[in-house]
């Protein structure tokens, strides 16, 4: 036997003897497990058996998630119909996150009225939130592309699809290297590149144009000493080019020679797609005035101010939609009780800036926030966690793990609690933080770590349904592939067990206590 395997086996035997000894001592002392209260999830209650919704309501609800309302689907109970809607929403990913979360909320409820309400109106309300967020994102993406075009027009760089398609940082590098960029633009670009993504976006939205305006002002200051009239002419041209850039227009020579009011009229005519914006409204207001000073003020300052109001409004719409979604994720995670770390991450983000919320909503951030550790609930096993090790062929067991232990050991005792691979509401799968794509499964009633083969059987074997604690407070997990069998530690090893006595790990003694767990902070973040 390999030395590391021998050491591992010896460690496991020591652990088992320790558990047996502490169990005996606890029995004499009458130890009681304190545990941590966790809300009972959806699977803990029986589904409603009736149908309280009409076919029309169901067909309308199915249309939201593109579910085919076949006769079999329309005959499902309200609860099971919601589950079918939930599966489709989950498959759609980020575009239907509010619908998915609302469906999970409805499935958790014991009230038939809540099920009816979701199908009749709730799914449509959630879909409206998803549409608002998607529209805000689309608006932001379009605005980001338009902002790049505005930079090119303002600085005097010929636009091309290749330039507009560059990432923000590479776009800034291209601007900085172009011969049309003046000293102020190049300096502002260098400073932006030294910053983060937010600094890049600010340079593109405002910084480049403002830097170009400083370049123009510096040139005009030198020119003014020699030829005041020529300086004024160039100042006017620069203001017009900047205003046109805000509308996404490269002005022709003929357009630049128009009177102020006709120049603004041409902006409105050429940029009809900007209707509904502050920029368009400000231009309309200016051109309707009979005061030439109002026309000039719009060209030299008003257009810039209106553009920035549009940008602020767009950013606010995105931020509001993001906060609503983050609140829903927080509320949904609170109800399940198996993702307290996700709840904490959502709260922290919501207490921070809009950028903090946007970062939290990124898929990789949420995935990492779903990390948890599973601690034995019994007081005698405080500090003992569900873990695996490669030298034990991935077999699951419990062992004492400390936050100060080496990273590998802490990762072996940390799990990403994700929605069930078997797509069962109220159920979850435990993905290894150390080995992504590997899950805690039951195989012949032994619990071990295994790589997903994406088969139906694997998905069921890797699905554990959260139930009210069998003993005290905490959470117990029932096997989806072996209903009636629970995630249990027996003498240190993990099994899908019951208390039938058929196998040694099915012993009735201490069963409820051994099958109760505390979902605790992740040992490896």
C-alpha positions in Angstrom: 0.0 0.0 0.0 1.2 3.5 -0.8 2.6 5.4 2.1 0.1 8.3 1.7 -2.8 5.8 1.6 -1.5 4.1 4.8 -1.3 7.4 6.5 -4.8 8.3 5.4 -6.2 5.0 6.5 -4.5 5.4 9.9 -5.9 9.0 10.2 -9.4 7.7 9.3 -9.2 4.9 12.0 -8.1 7.5 14.6 -11.0 9.7 13.6 -13.5 6.8 13.9 -12.1 5.8 17.3 -12.4 9.5 18.4 -16.0 9.6 17.2 -16.9 6.4 19.0 -15.2 7.6 22.2 -16.8 11.0 22.1 -20.2 9.5 21.4 -19.9 7.3 24.4 -18.8 10.2 26.6 -21.7 12.3 25.3 -24.2 9.6 26.0 -23.0 9.5 29.7 -23.0 13.3 29.9 -26.3 13.7 28.1 -24.9 16.1 25.6 -27.4 18.1 23.5 -26.6 19.5 20.0 -27.2 23.2 19.9 -27.3 23.6 16.1 -28.3 26.6 14.0 -31.8 27.1 12.8 -32.3 26.8 9.0 -35.6 27.4 7.2 -37.4 24.3 5.9 -37.2 24.4 2.0 -39.7 23.6 -0.6 -39.4 19.8 -0.6 -40.4 19.6 3.1 -44.1 20.1 2.3 -46.4 18.1 0.0 -47.4 19.7 -3.3 -50.9 21.0 -3.7 -53.0 18.3 -5.5 -55.7 20.5 -7.1 -55.8 22.8 -10.1 -57.0 26.2 -9.3 -56.0 27.9 -12.5 -57.6 28.1 -15.9 -56.1 26.8 -19.2 -55.9 30.3 -20.4 -53.9 31.4 -17.4 -51.6 28.4 -17.8 -51.1 29.0 -21.6 -50.2 32.6 -20.9 -47.8 31.6 -18.1 -46.2 29.0 -20.3 -45.6 31.5 -23.1 -43.4 33.6 -20.8 -40.8 30.8 -20.6 -41.5 29.2 -24.0 -43.0 26.0 -22.4 -45.1 23.9 -24.8 -48.5 23.7 -23.1 -49.3 20.2 -24.2 -52.3 18.4 -22.7 -50.1 16.5 -20.2 -48.6 19.8 -19.0 -52.0 21.4 -18.6 -53.2 18.5 -16.5 -50.4 19.0 -13.9 -51.2 20.2 -10.4 -50.6 23.9 -9.9 -47.4 23.1 -7.9 -46.1 20.7 -10.6 -47.0 23.2 -13.3 -44.9 25.8 -11.5 -42.0 23.3 -11.3 -42.2 22.9 -15.1 -42.1 26.7 -15.5 -39.2 26.9 -13.1 -37.2 24.4 -15.2 -37.6 26.4 -18.4 -36.8 29.6 -16.6 -33.6 28.0 -15.1 -32.6 26.8 -18.6 -33.0 30.4 -19.9 -30.3 31.6 -17.5 -29.8 35.3 -16.7 -32.6 36.5 -19.0 -35.3 35.0 -16.7 -33.6 35.2 -13.3 -36.6 37.1 -11.7 -39.0 34.5 -13.1 -36.9 31.7 -11.7 -36.6 33.2 -8.3 -40.4 34.0 -8.2 -41.1 30.4 -9.2 -38.9 29.1 -6.4 -40.6 31.3 -3.9 -44.0 30.0 -5.0 -42.9 26.4 -4.8 -41.7 26.8 -1.3 -45.2 28.0 -0.2 -47.7 25.6 1.3 -50.6 27.9 0.2 -52.6 26.8 -2.9 -53.5 30.5 -3.3 -49.8 31.4 -3.7 -49.5 28.8 -6.4 -52.5 30.2 -8.3 -51.3 33.8 -7.8 -47.9 33.0 -9.3 -49.4 31.3 -12.4 -52.1 34.0 -12.9 -50.1 37.2 -12.2 -46.8 36.6 -10.4 -44.9 35.1 -13.4 -45.9 38.1 -15.5 -44.8 40.6 -12.9 -41.5 38.8 -12.6 -41.1 38.8 -16.3 -41.6 42.5 -16.5 -38.7 43.0 -14.1 -36.6 40.7 -16.3 -37.6 42.7 -19.4 -36.7 46.0 -17.7 -33.3 44.7 -16.7 -32.6 43.2 -20.1 -33.7 46.5 -21.8 -31.5 48.5 -19.4 -28.5 46.2 -20.3 -29.2 46.5 -24.0 -29.4 50.3 -23.7 -26.1 50.3 -21.8 -24.4 48.1 -24.4 -25.7 50.3 -27.3 -24.7 53.5 -25.4 -21.2 52.0 -24.8 -20.8 51.5 -28.5 -22.1 54.9 -29.3 -19.7 56.5 -26.8 -16.8 55.0 -28.7 -18.1 56.4 -31.9 -18.5 59.8 -30.2 -14.8 59.7 -29.1 -13.7 59.0 -32.6 -15.8 61.8 -34.1 -14.7 64.3 -31.4 -11.0 63.6 -31.7 -11.1 63.3 -35.5 -10.3 59.6 -35.9 -12.0 57.8 -38.8 -14.5 55.3 -37.5 -14.5 51.6 -38.4 -16.2 48.4 -37.2 -12.9 47.0 -36.1 -12.2 50.0 -33.9 -15.7 50.0 -32.4 -15.4 46.3 -31.8 -12.3 46.6 -29.6 -12.4 45.9 -25.9 -12.5 49.1 -23.8 -8.8 49.0 -22.9 -7.6 48.2 -26.5 -9.9 50.9 -27.8 -8.2 53.4 -25.5 -4.8 52.2 -26.7 -5.8 52.7 -30.3 -7.0 56.3 -29.5 -3.8 57.1 -27.6 -1.6 55.9 -30.5 -3.5 57.8 -33.3 -1.9 60.9 -34.7 -5.1 62.9 -34.3 -4.9 62.5 -30.5 -3.4 65.6 -28.8 -1.2 65.7 -25.7 -4.2 66.0 -23.3 -6.0 63.0 -24.9 -2.8 60.9 -24.8 -2.2 61.8 -21.1 -5.8 61.1 -20.2 -5.7 57.7 -22.0 -2.5 56.7 -20.2 -4.1 57.6 -16.8 -7.3 55.6 -17.7 -5.3 52.5 -18.7 -3.5 52.7 -15.4 -6.9 52.3 -13.6 -9.6 49.7 -13.6 -12.5 49.0 -15.9 -14.6 51.8 -14.4 -11.7 54.3 -15.3 -11.7 52.9 -18.9 -15.5 53.5 -19.2 -15.3 57.0 -17.9 -12.5 57.9 -20.4 -14.7 56.6 -23.2 -17.9 58.3 -22.0 -16.5 61.7 -21.1 -12.7 61.8 -20.5 -11.6 61.6 -24.1 -13.9 64.4 -25.3 -13.1 66.6 -22.3 -9.4 66.0 -22.9 -9.8 66.8 -26.6 -11.5 70.0 -25.6 -8.5 70.9 -23.4 -6.3 70.2 -26.4 -8.4 72.6 -28.5 -8.4 75.2 -25.8 -4.6 75.1 -25.5 -4.2 75.5 -29.3 -6.7 78.3 -29.3 -4.9 80.1 -26.5 -1.7 80.1 -28.5 -3.5 81.2 -31.6 -5.5 83.9 -29.9 -2.3 85.8 -29.2 -1.7 86.0 -33.0 -5.2 86.0 -34.5 -8.2 86.4 -32.3 -10.7 86.2 -35.1 -9.3 82.8 -36.3 -9.3 81.6 -32.7 -13.0 82.4 -32.3 -13.8 80.6 -35.6 -12.0 77.5 -34.5 -13.6 77.6 -31.1 -17.0 77.6 -32.8 -16.1 74.8 -35.1 -14.8 72.7 -32.1 -18.1 73.3 -30.2 -20.1 72.2 -33.2 -18.1 69.1 -33.8 -18.4 68.1 -30.2 -22.2 68.7 -30.2 -22.5 66.6 -33.4 -20.4 63.9 -31.8 -22.8 63.6 -29.0 -25.5 62.8 -31.5 -23.2 60.3 -33.2 -22.9 62.5 -36.3 -19.7 63.4 -38.3 -20.7 66.9 -39.6 -20.0 67.8 -43.2 -18.3 71.1 -44.1 -21.7 72.4 -45.3 -23.3 71.5 -42.0 -20.6 73.3 -40.1 -21.3 76.6 -41.9 -25.0 76.6 -41.1 -26.5 79.2 -38.8 -26.8 78.1 -35.2 -30.5 77.3 -35.4 -30.2 75.5 -38.6 -27.2 73.5 -37.4 -29.4 72.3 -34.4 -32.3 71.5 -36.8 -29.9 69.4 -38.9 -28.7 67.5 -35.7 -32.4 66.7 -34.9 -33.1 65.6 -38.5 -30.0 63.4 -38.7 -30.4 61.8 -35.3 -34.2 61.0 -35.2 -33.3 57.8 -33.3 -32.3 59.9 -30.3 -35.9 60.9 -29.7 -37.0 60.4 -26.1 -33.5 61.4 -24.7 -32.6 64.5 -22.7 -30.2 65.4 -25.5 -32.9 65.4 -28.2 -35.3 67.3 -25.9 -32.7 70.0 -25.1 -32.0 70.4 -28.8 -35.8 70.8 -29.5 -36.2 73.3 -26.8 -33.2 75.3 -28.1 -34.4 75.4 -31.7 -37.9 76.4 -30.7 -36.5 79.5 -29.0 -36.3 82.8 -30.9 -33.3 83.9 -28.8 -29.9 83.3 -30.6 -28.2 83.1 -27.3 -30.2 79.9 -26.5 -28.9 78.3 -29.7 -25.3 79.1 -28.9 -25.6 78.0 -25.3 -26.9 74.6 -26.4 -24.1 74.1 -28.9 -21.4 75.2 -26.5 -22.7 73.7 -23.2 -26.3 72.5 -23.2 -25.7 69.5 -25.4 -22.9 68.3 -23.1 -25.1 68.7 -20.0 -28.1 66.9 -21.5 -25.9 64.0 -22.7 -24.6 63.6 -19.2 -28.1 63.6 -17.8 -29.0 60.8 -20.2 -26.0 58.8 -19.1 -26.9 59.3 -15.4 -30.5 58.2 -16.1 -29.3 55.1 -18.0 -26.9 54.2 -15.2 -29.7 54.6 -12.6 -32.0 52.4 -14.5 -29.4 49.6 -14.6 -28.5 50.1 -11.0 -32.2 50.0 -9.9 -32.8 46.8 -11.9 -29.6 45.2 -10.5 -30.6 46.1 -6.9 -34.1 44.6 -7.4 -32.5 41.3 -8.7 -29.9 41.2 -5.9 -32.7 41.7 -3.3 -34.6 38.8 -4.9 -31.5 36.6 -4.9 -31.0 37.5 -1.2 -34.7 36.7 -0.3 -34.7 33.4 -2.2 -31.4 32.3 -0.6 -32.8 33.3 2.9 -35.8 31.0 2.3 -33.8 28.0 1.3 -31.5 28.1 4.4 -28.7 26.3 2.6 -26.9 29.4 1.2 -26.2 31.7 4.1 -22.9 32.8 2.6 -24.8 33.9 -0.5 -27.2 35.9 1.7 -24.3 37.6 3.4 -22.6 38.4 0.1 -25.9 39.9 -1.3 -26.4 42.0 1.8 -22.8 43.3 1.7 -23.2 44.2 -2.0 -26.5 46.0 -1.4 -24.9 48.0 1.4 -22.2 49.1 -1.0 -22.1 50.9 -4.3 -23.9 50.2 -7.6 -20.6 48.8 -8.9 -20.5 46.4 -5.9 -24.0 45.1 -6.8 -23.1 44.7 -10.4 -20.0 42.7 -9.4 -22.1 40.5 -7.1 -24.5 39.7 -10.0 -21.8 38.4 -12.2 -22.1 34.6 -12.5 -18.7 33.8 -11.2 -19.2 36.0 -8.1 -22.5 34.4 -7.3 -21.1 30.9 -7.8 -18.3 31.6 -5.4 -20.8 33.0 -2.9 -22.6 29.7 -2.9 -19.7 28.1 -1.1 -20.5 26.5 2.3 -19.2 23.9 4.7 -21.3 21.2 6.3 -20.7 20.7 10.0 -21.9 17.9 12.1 -24.8 19.3 14.2 -24.0 17.2 17.3 -22.3 19.2 20.1 -19.8 16.4 20.6 -18.6 16.8 17.0 -18.3 20.6 17.0 -15.7 21.5 14.4 -16.1 18.3 12.4 -17.0 18.8 8.7 -18.0 16.8 5.7 -15.0 16.4 3.5 -13.2 14.2 1.0 -9.6 13.4 0.1 -8.0 12.1 -3.1 -6.0 9.4 -1.2 -9.3 8.0 0.0 -10.6 7.7 -3.6 -13.0 10.6 -2.9 -15.0 8.7 -0.2 -16.8 11.2 2.0 -16.2 11.4 5.7 -16.2 13.9 8.6 -13.1 15.2 10.2 -12.0 18.1 12.3 -11.0 21.0 10.1 -9.8 24.4 11.3 -9.9 27.7 9.4 -6.1 27.9 10.0 -5.5 24.5 8.3 -3.7 24.4 4.9 -5.7 25.5 1.9 -6.1 22.0 0.4 -7.7 20.6 3.5 -10.0 23.6 3.8 -11.1 23.2 0.2 -11.7 19.5 0.6 -14.2 20.5 3.3 -15.9 23.3 1.3 -18.8 22.7 -1.1 -20.6 24.9 -3.6 -24.3 24.4 -2.9 -26.0 24.7 -6.3 -29.5 24.0 -7.4 -30.2 20.2 -7.8 -28.6 18.6 -10.9 -31.8 16.6 -11.1 -33.8 19.8 -11.4 -35.8 19.2 -8.2 -37.1 22.2 -6.4 -36.0 22.3 -2.8 -33.1 20.1 -3.5 -29.4 20.8 -4.0 -26.1 19.4 -5.2 -22.8 19.8 -3.5 -20.0 20.6 -5.9 -16.4 20.3 -4.7 -14.7 23.7 -4.2 -11.4 21.9 -4.8 -12.4 19.9 -7.9 -15.1 21.8 -9.9 -17.3 19.4 -11.8 -17.1 16.8 -9.1 -20.1 16.3 -6.8 -21.0 14.5 -3.6 -23.1 11.5 -4.7 -24.4 8.3 -3.2 -23.2 5.1 -5.0 -24.4 1.9 -3.5 -25.4 3.9 -0.5 -21.8 5.0 0.1 -21.3 8.8 -0.2 -18.3 9.8 -2.3 -17.0 12.5 -4.7 -17.4 11.7 -8.4 -17.1 13.6 -11.7 -20.4 14.3 -13.4 -21.1 12.2 -16.5 -24.3 14.2 -17.1 -26.4 11.0 -17.0 -29.9 11.0 -15.5 -28.8 8.6 -12.8 -25.8 10.6 -11.9 -27.9 13.8 -11.6 -30.2 12.0 -9.2 -27.4 10.4 -7.2 -25.9 13.9 -6.8 -29.2 15.5 -5.6 -29.9 15.9 -1.9 -33.2 17.4 -0.8 -33.1 19.7 2.2 -35.5 18.8 5.0 -36.3 20.0 8.5 -33.7 18.8 10.9 -34.4 15.2 12.1 -32.8 16.2 15.4 -32.8 19.6 17.1 -32.1 22.4 14.7 -30.2 22.5 11.5 -30.9 20.7 8.2 -31.2 17.1 7.1 -30.6 16.0 3.5 -32.7 13.2 1.9 -31.3 11.4 -1.1 -33.2 12.1 -4.3 -32.2 8.7 -5.9 -33.0 6.8 -2.7 -36.0 8.5 -1.0 -36.1 7.7 2.7 -32.4 7.5 2.9 -30.5 10.4 4.4 -27.0 11.9 4.4 -25.6 10.3 7.6 -22.2 10.0 9.2 -21.6 6.7 10.8 -18.4 6.2 12.7 -16.9 9.0 10.6 -17.9 7.8 7.2 -20.8 9.1 5.1 -23.7 7.1 3.8 -27.2 7.4 2.3 -28.8 5.7 5.3 -32.1 4.9 7.0 -32.7 3.4 10.5 -34.0 0.1 9.3 -31.0 -1.8 10.7 -30.4 -3.6 7.4 -26.8 -2.5 7.3 -24.5 -1.5 10.0 -24.8 2.2 9.0 -28.6 1.9 9.1 -28.4 1.5 12.9 -31.3 3.3 14.7 -29.1 4.5 17.5 -28.2 8.2 17.1 -29.7 8.1 13.6 -31.5 11.5 13.8 -28.5 13.2 15.3 -26.0 11.7 12.8 -28.2 12.8 9.9 -28.5 16.5 11.0 -26.1 19.1 9.7 -25.3 22.8 10.2 -24.7 24.8 7.0 -21.8 26.9 8.1 -19.4 29.5 6.7 -17.1 28.2 4.0 -13.7 27.1 5.3 -12.2 28.1 2.0 -13.6 31.2 0.4 
